[in-house]
Amino acid sequence: MASFLVCYGTGEGQTATIATRIADVLGERGHDVTTVDASEVPPTLELDDFDAVLVGASIHVGKHQPSVREFVSSNRETLSAMPSAFFQVSLSSGAEGGEAQAAGYVESFVEDTGWHPDRIGLFGGALRYSEYGFLKRLLMKQLAKRTVPEQPAPDPSGDVEFTEWDEVEAFAADVAAFVEGRLGIAPPADDRDEDG
Ligand SMILES: Cc1cc2nc3c(=O)[nH]c(=O)nc-3n(C[C@H](O)[C@H](O)[C@H](O)COP(=O)(O)O)c2cc1C
């Protein structure tokens, strides 16, 4: 068993939900997982207490949450010395042709923080129109129409989700396998069967 920290930043909750799904996948593989919002990291939290760290952030107006940037910058050396992964949630990753934009956000993040994660996951986010105020709803509808002409069907509240949950689960399994390999931990029986 390995111990994982999943530290995330979120605006309207989609990255928090993705962090929880990642934690569930790691937990199902028998690992011990702590999830924490980057804006509420307890002062007693020590990265050295964990075997591996995943950091997640969403994009708002081209930027990741300042709390996540701060967390990574101030822990860069420790993060660089342990297995680590980064996941990013954005509208660009849910848009056809948005890959370069999404990759550009990661590139800036790596450049600014100096942290080179071992694994990177890029996920489409969600547009929670029902939770936005009037102006934000109007602006986001216009932005979405421009950037994602073919959108998934909205849920009954009018919200639209672009997250591909099987991609999230595959990313979590890949990070787990990588960490298990680094620590010399046997993978779950299911994975061993698949490998033949
Ligand atoms: C005000 C606002 C600005 C946004 N700006 C961008 C952006 O510049 N680029 C992008 O790809 N996605 C953008 N998005 C989409 C968000 O990344 C997406 O809604 C994501 O699911 C937010 O995750 P969160 O709820 O964890 O913050 C924006 C969303 C909002 C509400």
The ligand as a Tripos MOL2 file, in Angstrom:
@<TRIPOS>MOLECULE
LIG
   31    33     1     0     0
SMALL
NO_CHARGES

@<TRIPOS>ATOM
      1 C1        -15.2790   32.4360  -15.4160 C.3       1 LIG1
      2 C2        -14.7260   31.2410  -16.1110 C.ar      1 LIG1
      3 C3        -13.6080   31.3890  -16.9270 C.ar      1 LIG1
      4 C4        -13.0800   30.2910  -17.6070 C.ar      1 LIG1
      5 N1        -11.9700   30.4630  -18.4020 N.ar      1 LIG1
      6 C5        -11.4780   29.3980  -19.0880 C.ar      1 LIG1
      7 C6        -10.3440   29.5680  -19.9340 C.ar      1 LIG1
      8 O1         -9.7530   30.6500  -20.0480 O.2       1 LIG1
      9 N2         -9.9140   28.4880  -20.6400 N.ar      1 LIG1
     10 C7        -10.5150   27.2600  -20.5270 C.ar      1 LIG1
     11 O2        -10.0970   26.3230  -21.2090 O.2       1 LIG1
     12 N3        -11.5770   27.0630  -19.7080 N.ar      1 LIG1
     13 C8        -12.0690   28.1010  -18.9870 C.ar      1 LIG1
     14 N4        -13.1530   27.9300  -18.1630 N.ar      1 LIG1
     15 C9        -13.7550   26.5910  -18.0380 C.3       1 LIG1
     16 C10       -13.3810   25.9360  -16.6870 C.3       1 LIG1
     17 O3        -12.0380   25.5100  -16.6970 O.3       1 LIG1
     18 C11       -14.3330   24.7580  -16.4470 C.3       1 LIG1
     19 O4        -15.6070   25.3080  -16.2040 O.3       1 LIG1
     20 C12       -13.9350   23.8650  -15.2900 C.3       1 LIG1
     21 O5        -14.8570   22.8100  -15.1790 O.3       1 LIG1
     22 C13       -13.8670   24.6170  -13.9640 C.3       1 LIG1
     23 O6        -13.5130   23.6850  -12.9580 O.3       1 LIG1
     24 P1        -13.7660   24.0200  -11.4260 P.3       1 LIG1
     25 O7        -15.2340   23.9670  -11.1930 O.co2     1 LIG1
     26 O8        -13.0300   22.9710  -10.6650 O.co2     1 LIG1
     27 O9        -13.1610   25.3760  -11.2030 O.co2     1 LIG1
     28 C14       -13.6840   29.0150  -17.4680 C.ar      1 LIG1
     29 C15       -14.8080   28.8630  -16.6430 C.ar      1 LIG1
     30 C16       -15.3330   29.9600  -15.9660 C.ar      1 LIG1
     31 C17       -16.5360   29.7800  -15.1060 C.3       1 LIG1
@<TRIPOS>BOND
     1     1     2 1
     2     2     3 ar
     3     2    30 ar
     4     3     4 ar
     5     4     5 ar
     6     4    28 ar
     7     5     6 ar
     8     6     7 ar
     9     6    13 1
    10     7     8 2
    11     7     9 ar
    12     9    10 ar
    13    10    11 2
    14    10    12 ar
    15    12    13 ar
    16    13    14 ar
    17    14    15 1
    18    14    28 ar
    19    15    16 1
    20    16    17 1
    21    16    18 1
    22    18    19 1
    23    18    20 1
    24    20    21 1
    25    20    22 1
    26    22    23 1
    27    23    24 1
    28    24    25 2
    29    24    26 1
    30    24    27 1
    31    28    29 ar
    32    29    30 ar
    33    30    31 1
@<TRIPOS>SUBSTRUCTURE
     1 LIG1         1 GROUP 0 **** ****
